[in-house]
Amino acid sequence: MSESVSEAESAGSAEIAGRAESPAEPHAPSEPAYEPAAPAPLNLPRTPTGDAEVDARLARLADADHLATDGHVEVYEDVHRGLRDALTALDGRPGPPVPSPSYEQSRS
Protein backbone atom coordinates (compact mmCIF):
# COMPACT_ATOMS: atom_id res chain seq x y z
CA MET A 1 0.00 0.00 0.00
CA SER A 2 2.81 2.42 0.73
CA GLU A 3 4.14 1.85 -2.78
CA SER A 4 0.91 2.96 -4.41
CA VAL A 5 0.70 5.99 -2.16
CA SER A 6 4.27 7.02 -2.90
CA GLU A 7 3.66 6.58 -6.64
CA ALA A 8 0.59 8.77 -6.44
CA GLU A 9 2.47 11.33 -4.39
CA SER A 10 5.32 11.21 -6.90
CA ALA A 11 2.95 11.77 -9.81
CA GLY A 12 1.29 14.68 -8.00
CA SER A 13 4.66 16.18 -7.08
CA ALA A 14 5.88 15.93 -10.65
CA GLU A 15 2.73 17.64 -11.88
CA ILE A 16 3.16 20.49 -9.39
CA ALA A 17 6.85 20.80 -10.26
CA GLY A 18 5.94 20.93 -13.96
CA ARG A 19 3.65 23.86 -13.31
CA ALA A 20 6.31 25.66 -11.28
CA GLU A 21 8.86 25.23 -14.09
CA SER A 22 6.55 26.45 -16.84
CA PRO A 23 7.28 29.92 -18.12
CA ALA A 24 5.72 32.73 -16.18
CA GLU A 25 3.60 35.15 -18.10
CA PRO A 26 4.05 35.34 -21.86
CA HIS A 27 4.29 39.14 -21.58
CA ALA A 28 7.22 39.16 -19.16
CA PRO A 29 9.60 42.11 -19.76
CA SER A 30 12.57 41.15 -21.90
CA GLU A 31 16.15 41.99 -21.00
CA PRO A 32 17.31 45.43 -22.15
CA ALA A 33 19.25 45.50 -25.41
CA TYR A 34 23.04 45.64 -25.13
CA GLU A 35 24.47 49.08 -25.80
CA PRO A 36 28.25 49.48 -25.92
CA ALA A 37 29.92 52.35 -24.13
CA ALA A 38 30.40 55.54 -26.08
CA PRO A 39 33.84 56.22 -27.57
CA ALA A 40 36.23 57.88 -25.15
CA PRO A 41 39.76 59.19 -25.64
CA LEU A 42 42.53 57.07 -24.15
CA ASN A 43 44.62 60.18 -23.45
CA LEU A 44 47.87 58.39 -24.23
CA PRO A 45 50.85 60.70 -24.62
CA ARG A 46 52.39 60.89 -28.08
CA THR A 47 56.01 61.95 -27.95
CA PRO A 48 57.20 63.77 -31.08
CA THR A 49 59.84 61.87 -33.02
CA GLY A 50 61.29 64.84 -34.88
CA ASP A 51 60.23 63.43 -38.25
CA ALA A 52 57.25 65.43 -39.52
CA GLU A 53 55.82 62.55 -41.57
CA VAL A 54 56.00 60.06 -38.70
CA ASP A 55 54.62 62.61 -36.22
CA ALA A 56 51.66 63.28 -38.53
CA ARG A 57 50.89 59.55 -38.71
CA LEU A 58 51.09 59.18 -34.94
CA ALA A 59 48.79 62.20 -34.51
CA ARG A 60 46.29 60.40 -36.76
CA LEU A 61 45.89 57.79 -34.01
CA ALA A 62 43.88 60.39 -32.08
CA ASP A 63 41.12 59.96 -34.69
CA ALA A 64 40.39 56.53 -33.21
CA ASP A 65 39.50 58.16 -29.88
CA HIS A 66 36.22 59.43 -31.32
CA LEU A 67 35.18 56.29 -33.19
CA ALA A 68 33.39 53.14 -32.12
CA THR A 69 35.66 50.12 -31.83
CA ASP A 70 34.78 48.80 -35.29
CA GLY A 71 36.11 52.06 -36.77
CA HIS A 72 39.54 51.69 -35.16
CA VAL A 73 40.75 49.16 -37.72
CA GLU A 74 40.58 51.67 -40.57
CA VAL A 75 42.61 54.24 -38.61
CA TYR A 76 45.19 51.69 -37.44
CA GLU A 77 45.64 50.30 -40.96
CA ASP A 78 46.06 53.81 -42.37
CA VAL A 79 48.68 54.70 -39.73
CA HIS A 80 50.49 51.40 -40.25
CA ARG A 81 50.54 51.92 -44.01
CA GLY A 82 51.95 55.43 -43.59
CA LEU A 83 54.64 54.33 -41.13
CA ARG A 84 55.62 51.43 -43.39
CA ASP A 85 55.90 53.84 -46.34
CA ALA A 86 58.09 56.17 -44.26
CA LEU A 87 60.41 53.28 -43.36
CA THR A 88 60.55 52.13 -46.97
CA ALA A 89 61.49 55.67 -48.04
CA LEU A 90 64.45 55.54 -45.66
CA ASP A 91 65.83 52.61 -47.67
CA GLY A 92 65.86 54.75 -50.80
CA ARG A 93 67.79 57.65 -49.30
CA PRO A 94 71.53 57.65 -49.75
CA GLY A 95 73.38 57.01 -46.54
CA PRO A 96 76.86 58.09 -45.51
CA PRO A 97 79.57 57.13 -47.96
CA VAL A 98 81.13 53.75 -47.47
CA PRO A 99 84.90 53.87 -46.92
CA SER A 100 86.83 52.61 -49.90
CA PRO A 101 88.70 49.32 -49.53
CA SER A 102 92.02 51.11 -50.05
CA TYR A 103 91.33 53.21 -46.95
CA GLU A 104 90.85 50.10 -44.83
CA GLN A 105 94.03 48.48 -46.19
CA SER A 106 96.17 51.56 -45.55
CA ARG A 107 95.14 51.63 -41.89
CA SER A 108 96.30 48.05 -41.28
DRENKOL-921681 format. One record per residue: residue number from 0; residue in three letters; z, y, x of N, C-alpha, C, CB in turn. Coordinates in pm, 1 decimal. Each point is the difference from the previous one (the first is absolute). Glycine has a CB too. Layout:
+-----+-----+----------+----------+----------+----------+----------+----------+----------+----------+----------+----------+----------+----------+
:   n : res :      n.w :      n.v :      n.u :     ca.w :     ca.v :     ca.u :      c.w :      c.v :      c.u :     cb.w :     cb.v :     cb.u :
+-----+-----+----------+----------+----------+----------+----------+----------+----------+----------+----------+----------+----------+----------+
: NUM : ALA :        Z :        Y :        X :        Z :        Y :        X :        Z :        Y :        X :        Z :        Y :        X :
...
+-----+-----+----------+----------+----------+----------+----------+----------+----------+----------+----------+----------+----------+----------+
This chain:
+-----+-----+----------+----------+----------+----------+----------+----------+----------+----------+----------+----------+----------+----------+
:   n : res :      n.w :      n.v :      n.u :     ca.w :     ca.v :     ca.u :      c.w :      c.v :      c.u :     cb.w :     cb.v :     cb.u :
+-----+-----+----------+----------+----------+----------+----------+----------+----------+----------+----------+----------+----------+----------+
:   0 : MET :      0.0 :   -116.9 :     80.0 :      0.0 :    116.9 :    -80.0 :      0.0 :    126.2 :     86.4 :    117.7 :   -128.0 :   -178.6 :
:   1 : SER :    -48.0 :    127.3 :    287.8 :      3.7 :    116.2 :     85.8 :   -136.2 :     29.0 :     60.6 :    238.5 :    -48.2 :     48.3 :
:   2 : GLU :   -319.7 :    -59.6 :    -29.3 :   -134.2 :     22.5 :     53.0 :    -85.6 :     77.2 :    -97.9 :     19.0 :   -209.1 :    131.8 :
:   3 : SER :    -13.1 :    174.0 :   -258.9 :    -82.7 :     68.9 :    -97.9 :     45.4 :    144.6 :    -18.2 :    -41.8 :   -218.3 :   -115.7 :
:   4 : VAL :    170.6 :    240.8 :    126.4 :     50.1 :    135.9 :    -13.3 :    -44.4 :     83.5 :    120.6 :    198.9 :    -83.2 :   -133.9 :
:   5 : SER :   -189.4 :     26.6 :    252.4 :    -38.9 :     75.6 :    117.5 :   -149.6 :     26.1 :      0.5 :    190.8 :    -99.5 :    125.9 :
:   6 : GLU :   -271.4 :      5.5 :   -178.8 :   -144.2 :     23.6 :     -8.5 :    -29.6 :    113.1 :    -97.3 :    -43.9 :   -241.2 :     54.0 :
:   7 : ALA :    114.3 :    242.1 :   -164.6 :    -20.7 :    105.1 :    -98.9 :     45.0 :    134.0 :     56.8 :     31.0 :   -165.7 :   -187.3 :
:   8 : GLU :     81.3 :    164.6 :    257.4 :     47.6 :    123.2 :     61.1 :    -98.4 :     49.3 :    105.2 :    236.6 :    -70.3 :    -43.0 :
:   9 : SER :   -291.5 :    -27.0 :    119.3 :    -96.8 :     36.3 :    103.1 :   -124.1 :     61.1 :    -62.6 :     86.2 :   -183.5 :    146.8 :
:  10 : ALA :   -133.9 :    126.5 :   -255.2 :   -119.5 :     52.3 :    -66.0 :     27.6 :    140.5 :    -53.4 :    -72.5 :   -234.6 :    -61.5 :
:  11 : GLY :    190.5 :    253.3 :      2.6 :     35.5 :    130.8 :    -53.3 :     15.9 :    102.1 :    111.5 :    112.4 :   -111.0 :   -192.9 :
:  12 : SER :    -53.4 :     69.1 :    304.6 :     17.3 :     90.1 :    113.4 :   -133.7 :     39.9 :     59.1 :    220.5 :   -104.6 :     47.5 :
:  13 : ALA :   -312.0 :     10.3 :    -38.9 :   -132.5 :     29.9 :     54.4 :    -73.5 :     98.0 :    -89.3 :     -8.6 :   -226.3 :    105.7 :
:  14 : GLU :     25.9 :    208.5 :   -238.7 :    -66.7 :     90.6 :    -93.1 :     55.7 :    142.0 :     14.4 :    -39.1 :   -191.9 :   -159.6 :
:  15 : ILE :    169.9 :    203.1 :    172.3 :     63.0 :    131.2 :     16.5 :    -42.5 :     61.0 :    132.5 :    196.7 :    -72.1 :   -139.8 :
:  16 : ALA :   -200.0 :     -8.2 :    245.2 :    -41.4 :     50.4 :    130.7 :   -144.5 :     46.7 :     -5.0 :    162.1 :   -154.8 :    113.2 :
:  17 : GLY :   -247.8 :     82.4 :   -185.9 :   -139.9 :     38.9 :    -12.7 :    -13.8 :    136.2 :    -65.2 :    -63.0 :   -239.9 :    -14.8 :
:  18 : ARG :    146.7 :    266.7 :    -84.1 :     -4.5 :    129.8 :    -65.7 :     49.0 :    110.0 :     93.9 :     35.0 :   -112.0 :   -221.9 :
:  19 : ALA :     64.8 :     82.4 :    303.2 :     53.7 :     99.8 :     91.7 :   -100.1 :     33.1 :    110.2 :    231.1 :    -82.4 :    -49.0 :
:  20 : GLU :   -314.4 :    -15.8 :     87.3 :    -97.2 :     21.9 :    106.2 :   -130.2 :     61.4 :    -49.6 :    101.1 :   -190.8 :    118.5 :
:  21 : SER :   -121.5 :    194.4 :   -248.3 :   -124.5 :     56.9 :    -51.5 :     -1.7 :    149.6 :     27.7 :    -14.0 :   -177.6 :   -179.7 :
:  22 : PRO :   -104.4 :    232.8 :    192.6 :     -8.6 :    142.3 :     32.2 :     68.5 :     84.1 :   -106.4 :   -214.3 :    -41.2 :    121.2 :
:  23 : ALA :    270.3 :    149.9 :    -79.2 :     70.0 :     88.3 :    -92.0 :   -100.2 :     57.0 :    -98.8 :    173.9 :     56.4 :    174.7 :
:  24 : GLU :   -173.4 :     67.7 :   -192.9 :    -92.6 :     61.5 :    -94.2 :   -137.1 :     16.4 :     64.6 :    190.8 :    119.7 :   -112.6 :
:  25 : PRO :   -297.4 :   -134.9 :     34.8 :   -132.3 :     17.2 :     57.8 :    -27.8 :    145.0 :     40.6 :    -77.2 :   -191.7 :   -138.9 :
:  26 : HIS :    154.6 :    285.0 :     91.6 :    -20.9 :    142.0 :     31.1 :     99.4 :     50.6 :    104.1 :    -88.0 :     33.3 :   -231.1 :
:  27 : ALA :    134.6 :   -122.7 :    315.9 :     95.1 :     41.0 :    103.9 :    -68.6 :     97.1 :     95.1 :    123.8 :   -220.6 :    -17.1 :
:  28 : PRO :    -51.4 :    320.1 :     67.6 :    -63.0 :     97.8 :     91.7 :    -44.5 :    -68.8 :    129.1 :    143.1 :    185.2 :    -96.1 :
:  29 : SER :   -262.1 :   -152.4 :    140.9 :    -51.2 :    -59.2 :    123.3 :     54.4 :     77.5 :    119.0 :   -209.6 :    -78.3 :   -117.6 :
:  30 : GLU :    197.3 :     18.7 :    235.8 :     48.1 :     65.7 :    120.9 :    -88.7 :    121.3 :     29.0 :     89.6 :   -220.2 :     91.9 :
:  31 : PRO :    -33.5 :    324.7 :    -35.2 :    -82.4 :    118.0 :     30.4 :   -104.6 :    -34.1 :    106.4 :    193.4 :    152.1 :    -58.5 :
:  32 : ALA :   -306.1 :    -86.3 :     50.5 :   -108.3 :    -24.2 :     95.9 :     43.1 :     47.5 :    138.0 :   -174.1 :     24.2 :   -182.2 :
:  33 : TYR :    125.8 :    -93.2 :    285.4 :     33.2 :     35.6 :    137.9 :    -75.2 :    125.1 :     40.0 :     42.6 :   -240.6 :     56.5 :
:  34 : GLU :     27.5 :    337.1 :     -4.0 :    -62.1 :    121.9 :     49.7 :     44.7 :     20.6 :    143.7 :     -8.0 :    102.4 :   -232.4 :
:  35 : PRO :    -87.4 :   -101.8 :    326.5 :     38.6 :     19.2 :    140.3 :     52.8 :    141.0 :     23.7 :   -172.0 :   -168.6 :     68.9 :
:  36 : ALA :    245.4 :    182.4 :     38.5 :     53.3 :    131.5 :     36.3 :   -114.5 :     94.2 :     35.7 :    214.1 :   -105.8 :     82.6 :
:  37 : ALA :   -193.4 :    230.1 :   -103.6 :   -101.5 :    100.6 :     33.0 :    -14.2 :     11.8 :    151.8 :     50.9 :    126.1 :   -213.8 :
:  38 : PRO :   -167.8 :    -87.1 :    262.0 :    -18.1 :     17.6 :    144.2 :     99.7 :    101.7 :     55.1 :   -243.6 :    -57.0 :    -23.9 :
:  39 : ALA :    291.4 :     29.6 :    142.8 :     94.8 :     91.7 :     65.0 :    -30.8 :      3.5 :    148.5 :    179.2 :    -47.2 :   -173.5 :
:  40 : PRO :   -170.6 :    164.9 :    234.7 :    -27.0 :      9.2 :    143.7 :    103.9 :    -77.1 :     80.5 :   -106.5 :    223.7 :    -35.9 :
:  41 : LEU :     60.6 :   -284.6 :    144.4 :     90.6 :    -73.4 :     87.7 :     69.6 :     91.9 :     99.6 :   -145.4 :   -200.4 :    -25.3 :
:  42 : ASN :     89.6 :    319.6 :     42.9 :     56.6 :     99.4 :     92.3 :     17.3 :    -54.3 :    141.1 :    116.5 :    102.7 :   -192.9 :
:  43 : LEU :   -215.0 :   -177.3 :    239.3 :      3.0 :    -49.9 :    137.0 :    -54.9 :    106.7 :     93.4 :    -26.1 :   -238.0 :    -80.1 :
:  44 : PRO :     92.1 :    260.9 :    191.1 :    -50.4 :    101.9 :     93.3 :   -129.2 :    -45.7 :     67.1 :    235.2 :     77.7 :     39.8 :
:  45 : ARG :   -326.0 :     14.2 :    -21.3 :   -125.5 :    -27.8 :     68.7 :     -6.1 :     89.5 :    122.2 :   -117.6 :    -66.8 :   -215.8 :
:  46 : THR :    135.3 :      8.3 :    330.4 :      1.4 :     75.0 :    125.4 :   -142.4 :     26.1 :     45.4 :    221.0 :   -102.2 :     63.6 :
:  47 : PRO :   -255.5 :    228.1 :    -36.4 :   -136.1 :     30.2 :     46.3 :    -29.4 :    -71.7 :    131.6 :     10.4 :    224.1 :   -114.6 :
:  48 : THR :   -134.2 :   -270.1 :    126.8 :    -40.9 :    -72.6 :    120.5 :    -66.7 :     92.1 :    101.2 :    -28.0 :   -205.8 :   -137.7 :
:  49 : GLY :    -18.4 :    320.7 :     93.2 :    -73.2 :     90.0 :     88.3 :   -150.2 :    -15.5 :    -13.5 :    190.8 :     -8.1 :    156.5 :
:  50 : ASP :   -235.6 :    -95.4 :   -223.7 :   -142.0 :    -21.8 :    -25.7 :    -24.8 :     41.6 :   -144.7 :    -17.9 :   -192.5 :    170.6 :
:  51 : ALA :    -62.9 :    295.0 :   -190.5 :    -21.5 :     56.6 :   -133.3 :    -54.2 :   -103.9 :    -98.8 :    -42.0 :    221.9 :    107.4 :
:  52 : GLU :    -49.9 :   -306.9 :    -62.2 :    -58.4 :   -100.0 :    -89.9 :    103.6 :   -102.5 :    -43.2 :   -221.4 :     32.2 :    110.8 :
:  53 : VAL :    301.1 :    -79.6 :    -17.9 :    103.8 :    -98.4 :    -31.7 :    107.0 :     63.0 :    -89.0 :    -43.2 :   -118.9 :    218.6 :
:  54 : ASP :     83.3 :    242.4 :   -186.8 :    100.9 :     67.8 :    -80.9 :    -48.1 :     20.9 :   -143.6 :     84.5 :    113.4 :    206.6 :
:  55 : ALA :   -212.3 :    -83.9 :   -223.7 :    -55.7 :     17.0 :   -134.7 :      5.8 :   -131.5 :    -77.3 :   -151.4 :    182.8 :     84.7 :
:  56 : ARG :    122.2 :   -292.6 :    -17.9 :      5.6 :   -131.7 :    -66.2 :    142.5 :    -35.3 :    -38.7 :   -200.3 :    -74.3 :    130.2 :
:  57 : LEU :    294.9 :    102.1 :    -41.0 :    140.0 :    -29.4 :    -30.7 :     51.3 :     88.2 :   -113.7 :     35.8 :    -69.1 :    238.5 :
:  58 : ALA :    -82.1 :    193.0 :   -245.2 :     38.6 :     89.5 :   -109.7 :    -54.1 :    -52.5 :   -132.5 :      2.7 :    196.1 :    158.3 :
:  59 : ARG :   -114.3 :   -265.3 :   -153.9 :    -60.0 :    -57.6 :   -122.5 :     92.7 :   -102.7 :    -62.4 :   -229.3 :     37.5 :     93.7 :
:  60 : LEU :    318.3 :    -99.0 :    -15.9 :     94.0 :    -96.9 :    -54.5 :     88.7 :     62.5 :   -108.0 :     -2.5 :   -120.4 :    219.8 :
:  61 : ALA :     24.6 :    249.7 :   -212.8 :     82.1 :     68.1 :   -100.7 :    -63.9 :     -8.7 :   -138.4 :     84.9 :    155.8 :    177.3 :
:  62 : ASP :   -215.5 :   -176.2 :   -184.7 :    -66.9 :    -14.0 :   -129.7 :     52.4 :   -120.6 :    -77.2 :   -203.6 :    108.3 :     96.6 :
:  63 : ALA :    248.0 :   -210.1 :    -26.0 :     51.1 :   -120.5 :    -66.5 :    132.9 :     27.2 :    -70.0 :   -116.1 :   -140.9 :    171.4 :
:  64 : ASP :    186.7 :    244.9 :   -129.8 :    129.6 :     32.1 :    -60.8 :    -11.0 :     34.3 :   -147.3 :     75.3 :     80.5 :    220.5 :
:  65 : HIS :   -192.1 :    -35.1 :   -263.6 :    -15.8 :     46.9 :   -137.5 :    -81.4 :    -96.3 :    -85.3 :     16.1 :    232.3 :     84.5 :
:  66 : LEU :    -42.3 :   -351.9 :    -31.2 :    -79.9 :    -98.3 :    -72.2 :     85.6 :   -118.6 :    -39.3 :   -204.5 :     72.5 :    123.9 :
:  67 : ALA :    162.8 :   -141.4 :   -229.1 :     63.1 :   -127.3 :    -34.3 :    -32.4 :   -100.2 :    110.8 :    -16.6 :     47.8 :   -251.1 :
:  68 : THR :     92.7 :   -152.9 :    258.4 :    -14.6 :    -97.1 :    109.0 :   -141.4 :    -52.8 :     13.3 :    235.7 :    -62.5 :    -34.1 :
:  69 : ASP :   -304.0 :     37.7 :    -77.0 :   -135.7 :    -53.8 :      9.4 :    -98.4 :     99.7 :     61.1 :     49.8 :   -141.3 :   -198.5 :
:  70 : GLY :    -14.6 :    268.5 :    207.5 :    -85.7 :     99.1 :     63.6 :     23.5 :     13.8 :    149.5 :     -3.6 :    118.3 :   -214.5 :
:  71 : HIS :    109.9 :   -179.3 :    264.6 :     31.5 :     10.0 :    142.8 :   -105.8 :    -67.4 :     87.3 :    242.0 :      5.4 :    -59.5 :
:  72 : VAL :   -296.8 :   -114.2 :     12.4 :    -95.3 :    -76.9 :     80.6 :   -117.1 :     87.2 :     43.1 :     66.0 :   -209.0 :   -121.6 :
:  73 : GLU :   -119.0 :    287.0 :     29.8 :   -115.0 :     85.3 :     32.4 :     35.5 :     99.8 :    111.1 :    -83.5 :    -24.2 :   -237.3 :
:  74 : VAL :    201.8 :     84.8 :    227.1 :     42.7 :     97.2 :    101.6 :     19.7 :    -69.7 :    134.0 :    111.1 :    140.8 :   -177.3 :
:  75 : TYR :    -40.8 :   -254.3 :    176.3 :     26.6 :    -71.9 :    125.6 :   -129.4 :    -45.8 :     66.6 :    220.0 :    -75.3 :    -92.6 :
:  76 : GLU :   -314.7 :     26.3 :     13.0 :   -127.6 :    -43.9 :     57.6 :    -76.6 :    117.9 :     58.6 :     -9.1 :   -188.6 :   -164.9 :
:  77 : ASP :     12.6 :    302.7 :     98.2 :    -68.1 :    119.1 :     50.1 :     61.6 :     45.1 :    132.7 :    -54.7 :     68.8 :   -236.7 :
:  78 : VAL :    188.3 :    -65.8 :    243.1 :     68.5 :     40.5 :    123.4 :    -29.8 :    -99.7 :    110.9 :    182.7 :    111.0 :   -133.6 :
:  79 : HIS :   -177.1 :   -237.7 :    102.2 :    -27.5 :   -104.1 :    100.8 :   -141.6 :     13.8 :     54.3 :    161.5 :   -154.8 :   -114.6 :
:  80 : ARG :   -256.3 :    176.7 :     24.8 :   -140.0 :     16.8 :     41.2 :    -14.0 :    120.2 :     93.9 :    -77.7 :   -102.5 :   -218.1 :
:  81 : GLY :    142.1 :    213.1 :    183.1 :     -7.8 :    120.2 :     81.7 :     64.2 :    -18.1 :    137.3 :      1.6 :    133.0 :   -209.3 :
:  82 : LEU :    114.5 :   -199.9 :    212.4 :     65.3 :    -24.5 :    128.9 :    -82.1 :    -95.6 :     86.3 :    222.9 :     38.9 :   -107.7 :
:  83 : ARG :   -281.5 :   -138.7 :     44.4 :    -85.3 :    -94.7 :     74.3 :   -121.2 :     73.1 :     57.8 :     74.7 :   -190.1 :   -150.1 :
:  84 : ASP :   -134.4 :    279.5 :     71.1 :   -114.4 :     78.3 :     49.9 :     40.6 :     89.3 :    117.0 :   -100.2 :     -3.4 :   -229.9 :
:  85 : ALA :    220.4 :     61.8 :    221.8 :     47.9 :     85.5 :    109.4 :     19.4 :    -82.5 :    127.6 :    113.4 :    152.5 :   -167.2 :
:  86 : LEU :    -59.8 :   -272.7 :    153.9 :     16.8 :    -86.3 :    117.8 :   -133.9 :    -44.8 :     56.7 :    218.1 :    -77.5 :    -92.1 :
:  87 : THR :   -312.1 :     48.0 :      4.4 :   -133.4 :    -41.1 :     44.9 :    -67.3 :    115.1 :     74.5 :    -20.0 :   -160.3 :   -195.0 :
:  88 : ALA :     40.1 :    282.2 :    148.2 :    -59.3 :    116.5 :     66.5 :     56.1 :     16.7 :    140.6 :    -31.1 :    110.8 :   -222.6 :
:  89 : LEU :    154.3 :   -149.6 :    244.2 :     58.6 :      9.4 :    134.3 :    -74.2 :    -89.8 :     99.0 :    223.5 :     51.8 :   -102.8 :
:  90 : ASP :   -274.6 :   -164.1 :     54.3 :    -75.6 :    -91.1 :     87.3 :   -130.7 :     61.8 :     46.6 :    102.4 :   -193.0 :   -118.8 :
:  91 : GLY :   -157.0 :    284.5 :     40.3 :   -128.1 :     60.8 :     34.2 :     12.3 :    119.4 :     92.7 :    -82.6 :    -77.8 :   -216.8 :
:  92 : ARG :    201.1 :    131.6 :    231.2 :     19.3 :    116.9 :     86.5 :      5.2 :    -42.8 :    145.8 :    123.9 :    118.6 :   -183.9 :
:  93 : PRO :   -183.0 :    -39.1 :    270.0 :      8.6 :    -36.1 :    141.7 :    141.9 :     20.1 :     51.0 :   -241.1 :     63.0 :     32.7 :
:  94 : GLY :    287.1 :   -156.1 :     44.6 :    133.4 :      8.8 :     56.9 :     -5.5 :     60.6 :    138.6 :     71.3 :   -198.0 :   -133.8 :
:  95 : PRO :     37.3 :    191.8 :    206.9 :     -0.4 :     53.5 :    136.4 :    -94.4 :    -82.0 :     86.4 :    237.3 :     81.8 :    -26.1 :
:  96 : PRO :   -293.3 :    -21.5 :    126.5 :    -94.0 :    -73.9 :     84.3 :     70.6 :   -115.0 :     72.7 :   -136.9 :    209.6 :     29.2 :
:  97 : VAL :     63.4 :   -316.2 :    -15.6 :     51.7 :   -117.4 :     69.8 :    -24.9 :     20.4 :    148.7 :    -42.4 :   -152.9 :   -200.3 :
:  98 : PRO :    144.0 :    128.2 :    284.4 :    -22.1 :     17.2 :    143.9 :   -110.5 :    -93.1 :     49.0 :    240.8 :     66.8 :     29.3 :
:  99 : SER :   -318.5 :    -17.6 :     61.9 :   -109.5 :    -82.8 :     52.9 :     57.2 :   -108.9 :     90.7 :   -160.5 :    196.2 :    -12.6 :
: 100 : PRO :     90.7 :   -306.8 :     24.3 :     49.4 :   -109.5 :     84.9 :     17.0 :     44.1 :    145.9 :   -113.0 :   -163.6 :   -153.0 :
: 101 : SER :     31.7 :    255.4 :    200.0 :     12.3 :     43.1 :    139.1 :    132.2 :     73.2 :     22.6 :   -250.4 :     17.2 :     16.2 :
: 102 : TYR :    301.0 :     51.5 :   -119.2 :    127.8 :     68.1 :     11.0 :    112.8 :   -100.3 :     20.0 :    -86.8 :    185.4 :   -144.1 :
: 103 : GLU :     83.4 :   -292.3 :     66.5 :    102.6 :   -103.2 :      9.6 :     -4.9 :    -68.5 :    136.9 :    -12.7 :    -35.2 :   -249.5 :
: 104 : GLN :   -106.9 :     10.4 :    302.0 :    -11.6 :    -68.9 :    128.7 :     46.7 :     88.8 :    114.2 :   -191.2 :   -133.2 :    -90.0 :
: 105 : SER :    168.5 :    263.7 :     82.4 :     39.3 :     89.0 :    107.2 :    152.0 :     16.7 :      8.1 :   -218.1 :    118.1 :    -26.6 :
: 106 : ARG :    287.4 :   -141.7 :    -83.2 :    144.9 :     13.1 :     -1.6 :     67.7 :   -122.1 :     60.5 :    -18.5 :    144.0 :   -202.4 :
: 107 : SER :    -49.7 :   -256.6 :    209.0 :     61.7 :   -123.0 :     49.1 :     20.6 :     -1.0 :    146.3 :   -101.4 :   -115.0 :   -183.2 :
+-----+-----+----------+----------+----------+----------+----------+----------+----------+----------+----------+----------+----------+----------+
